[in-house]
Amino acid sequence: MSEKKTVIVAGAGFGGLEAVKKLMKDKRLEIIWIDRNNHHLFQPLLYQIASAVLSPADIAIPARSITRNRSNVTVIMDEITGIDKKNREVILGDRKLRYDYLILALGARTGYFGNDKWRQHTSGLKSLTDALQIRRRLLLSFEEAENDPADADRLLNYVIVGGGPTGVEMAGSFAELSHRIIRNDFRNVDTSKAKITLIEAGSDLLPTFDRTLSVYTKLALEKRGVNVMLNTRVKDITGHTLLLKTLEGDKSITANIIIWAAGVEAVPITTQLDEKLDRQKRILVNDNCSLDDHPEIFVVGDIAAFRDESGKFLPGVGPVAMQQGRHSARQIRRDLSGKPRERFRYFDKGNMATIGRKDAVAEFMGYKMKGFLGWLAWLVVHLFYQVGFKNKLNILLTWIWSYFTFGAGARVITDPIPYKESDGTSQK
Ligand SMILES: Cc1cc2nc3c(=O)[nH]c(=O)nc-3n(C[C@H](O)[C@H](O)[C@H](O)COP(=O)(O)OP(=O)(O)OC[C@H]3O[C@@H](n4cnc5c(N)ncnc54)[C@H](O)[C@@H]3O)c2cc1C
């Protein structure tokens, strides 16, 4: 029997997980699965960690537990610092691992359109650390306002930049938490007076959705007490102050917490690979998701710039990463069976975003849903895509509990005052 081929899968996100699931059944392969974290994370529910509904372990699952019964898969928790394409090696600090095939699925990070100095004044939402940092700052702001009600207007003032699904979901959940869920918990401060502002540069929220759903979302958020500012572009951020360009001219506003949900860019490693990149620093790939000059390297998900048949780049969403992860795994198996590679074709399953309790918008193949129906669809889809029965059950029980009790289950501040900066991305 011929020697086994080594496939390195870099990244345990949606793309990497799907690739590993497809490859690990193949006895011709030895798989090395690398991530800087020890878990796969379901990023679409990160905002529920930030707003104290769910706990971290509800939306993450250790990579090792997924592959524990597959002796041909080795999981490594480490930081990938480089790729040596010529020698076919992945570099982890001072150790190197050789591969026959590499699937790069390293994802994206919060992007600031070249204004990286804004990173220190804002909180992005890309990892569990980010989400826990936001949760902590949010919960502390309520405690500080309770201790010093005269300063409540300044403390309970939050700005979210970016009117895509993440911004909308954050704004809706902040409003729900402060205006409803915790308002009876405090004696000296009225948390229902918290000011939540959502800023969007374009003329609509959820710009990739059907316009009727965008309009509905704006009205629904306003009904929940969110101040929505459209056609408003951030020009600068210093400390707690945002300088904004609006249709009426420049103005500045302040906020105790500024959440940046306005964009992402590929992880920095893409700039070291000597490959063509798009504006979000994603690697341009060919029609089977690999590199023309290195067909043994596949690039999938948020780190890849893939043009569909109409010439448009595919968006950075979970289903693209999952389908490309599976596709790359299939191409490797086809190579080994002497079959030609196939073109990747994306099956678009639609968009959805939740606005709050009993309210969401969704569109699938021309069908549009909003309100309670949209919310039910959102619940079912988000439960279905969770990895692991325990997580599905925990989330379902927490949601049922919150639905009937108006409770938010994860309101424990684990790192109390004084506040320590952990990764330089947070605000003082
Ligand atoms: C807050 C939020 C909400 C979202 N909501 C939705 C939604 O509702 N619907 C939807 O379809 N999509 C949503 N997305 C987008 C979706 O999560 C991404 O498109 C998807 O995760 C991309 O998968 P990926 O495998 O390319 O990257 P990721 O899932 O980001 O995985 C990348 C992995 O690589 C690891 N990694 C990165 N660099 C290194 C390194 N140097 N060394 C080792 N490991 C490394 C990371 O730790 C991570 O585990 C959301 C994203 C966010 C952040």
The ligand as an SDF file (V2000), in Angstrom:
LIG
                    3D

 53 58  0  0  0  0  0  0  0  0999 V2000
  -19.7530   38.3430   15.5860 C   0  0  0  0  0  0  0  0  0  0  0  0
  -19.8840   37.5580   14.3060 C   0  0  0  0  0  0  0  0  0  0  0  0
  -21.1420   37.1950   13.8510 C   0  0  0  0  0  0  0  0  0  0  0  0
  -21.2760   36.4710   12.6820 C   0  0  0  0  0  0  0  0  0  0  0  0
  -22.5290   36.0980   12.2720 N   0  0  0  0  0  0  0  0  0  0  0  0
  -22.6700   35.3370   11.1850 C   0  0  0  0  0  0  0  0  0  0  0  0
  -23.9560   34.8620   10.7950 C   0  0  0  0  0  0  0  0  0  0  0  0
  -24.9650   35.1550   11.4450 O   0  0  0  0  0  0  0  0  0  0  0  0
  -24.0410   34.0640    9.6860 N   0  0  0  0  0  0  0  0  0  0  0  0
  -22.9290   33.7290    8.9630 C   0  0  0  0  0  0  0  0  0  0  0  0
  -23.0480   32.9870    7.9810 O   0  0  0  0  0  0  0  0  0  0  0  0
  -21.7050   34.1680    9.2960 N   0  0  0  0  0  0  0  0  0  0  0  0
  -21.5410   34.9560   10.3880 C   0  0  0  0  0  0  0  0  0  0  0  0
  -20.2960   35.3980   10.7460 N   0  0  0  0  0  0  0  0  0  0  0  0
  -19.1490   35.0920    9.8780 C   0  0  0  0  0  0  0  0  0  0  0  0
  -18.6460   33.6760   10.0840 C   0  0  0  0  0  0  0  0  0  0  0  0
  -18.4820   33.4130   11.4630 O   0  0  0  0  0  0  0  0  0  0  0  0
  -17.3300   33.5520    9.3380 C   0  0  0  0  0  0  0  0  0  0  0  0
  -17.5640   33.7930    7.9760 O   0  0  0  0  0  0  0  0  0  0  0  0
  -16.7490   32.1510    9.5160 C   0  0  0  0  0  0  0  0  0  0  0  0
  -16.4060   31.9440   10.8710 O   0  0  0  0  0  0  0  0  0  0  0  0
  -15.5130   31.9740    8.6380 C   0  0  0  0  0  0  0  0  0  0  0  0
  -14.9920   30.6980    8.8440 O   0  0  0  0  0  0  0  0  0  0  0  0
  -13.4320   30.4410    8.6540 P   0  0  0  0  0  0  0  0  0  0  0  0
  -13.2290   28.9990    8.8660 O   0  0  0  0  0  0  0  0  0  0  0  0
  -12.9790   31.0630    7.3890 O   0  0  0  0  0  0  0  0  0  0  0  0
  -12.7310   31.2990    9.8120 O   0  0  0  0  0  0  0  0  0  0  0  0
  -12.9620   31.2520   11.4020 P   0  0  0  0  0  0  0  0  0  0  0  0
  -14.2440   30.5940   11.7410 O   0  0  0  0  0  0  0  0  0  0  0  0
  -12.7460   32.6540   11.8510 O   0  0  0  0  0  0  0  0  0  0  0  0
  -11.7680   30.3390   11.8990 O   0  0  0  0  0  0  0  0  0  0  0  0
  -10.4320   30.6900   11.8030 C   0  0  0  0  0  0  0  0  0  0  0  0
   -9.6390   29.9210   12.8350 C   0  0  0  0  0  0  0  0  0  0  0  0
   -8.2510   30.1300   12.5990 O   0  0  0  0  0  0  0  0  0  0  0  0
   -7.5780   30.3250   13.8330 C   0  0  0  0  0  0  0  0  0  0  0  0
   -6.3600   31.0910   13.5810 N   0  0  0  0  0  0  0  0  0  0  0  0
   -6.2760   32.3050   12.9860 C   0  0  0  0  0  0  0  0  0  0  0  0
   -4.9940   32.6720   12.8710 N   0  0  0  0  0  0  0  0  0  0  0  0
   -4.2510   31.6650   13.3960 C   0  0  0  0  0  0  0  0  0  0  0  0
   -2.8440   31.4590   13.5370 C   0  0  0  0  0  0  0  0  0  0  0  0
   -1.9340   32.3370   13.1150 N   0  0  0  0  0  0  0  0  0  0  0  0
   -2.4400   30.3090   14.1090 N   0  0  0  0  0  0  0  0  0  0  0  0
   -3.3310   29.3770   14.5440 C   0  0  0  0  0  0  0  0  0  0  0  0
   -4.6810   29.5220   14.4120 N   0  0  0  0  0  0  0  0  0  0  0  0
   -5.1310   30.6610   13.8470 C   0  0  0  0  0  0  0  0  0  0  0  0
   -8.5960   31.0310   14.6970 C   0  0  0  0  0  0  0  0  0  0  0  0
   -8.3290   30.8230   16.0710 O   0  0  0  0  0  0  0  0  0  0  0  0
   -9.9110   30.3920   14.2510 C   0  0  0  0  0  0  0  0  0  0  0  0
  -10.2680   29.2910   15.0500 O   0  0  0  0  0  0  0  0  0  0  0  0
  -20.1270   36.1180   11.9250 C   0  0  0  0  0  0  0  0  0  0  0  0
  -18.8600   36.4940   12.3810 C   0  0  0  0  0  0  0  0  0  0  0  0
  -18.7390   37.1990   13.5680 C   0  0  0  0  0  0  0  0  0  0  0  0
  -17.3670   37.5800   14.0580 C   0  0  0  0  0  0  0  0  0  0  0  0
  1  2  1  0
  2  3  1  0
  2 52  2  0
  3  4  2  0
  4  5  1  0
  4 50  1  0
  5  6  2  0
  6  7  1  0
  6 13  1  0
  7  8  2  0
  7  9  1  0
  9 10  1  0
 10 11  2  0
 10 12  1  0
 12 13  2  0
 13 14  1  0
 14 15  1  0
 14 50  1  0
 15 16  1  0
 16 17  1  0
 16 18  1  0
 18 19  1  0
 18 20  1  0
 20 21  1  0
 20 22  1  0
 22 23  1  0
 23 24  1  0
 24 25  2  0
 24 26  1  0
 24 27  1  0
 27 28  1  0
 28 29  2  0
 28 30  1  0
 28 31  1  0
 31 32  1  0
 32 33  1  0
 33 34  1  0
 33 48  1  0
 34 35  1  0
 35 36  1  0
 35 46  1  0
 36 37  1  0
 36 45  1  0
 37 38  2  0
 38 39  1  0
 39 40  1  0
 39 45  2  0
 40 41  1  0
 40 42  2  0
 42 43  1  0
 43 44  2  0
 44 45  1  0
 46 47  1  0
 46 48  1  0
 48 49  1  0
 50 51  2  0
 51 52  1  0
 52 53  1  0
M  END
$$$$
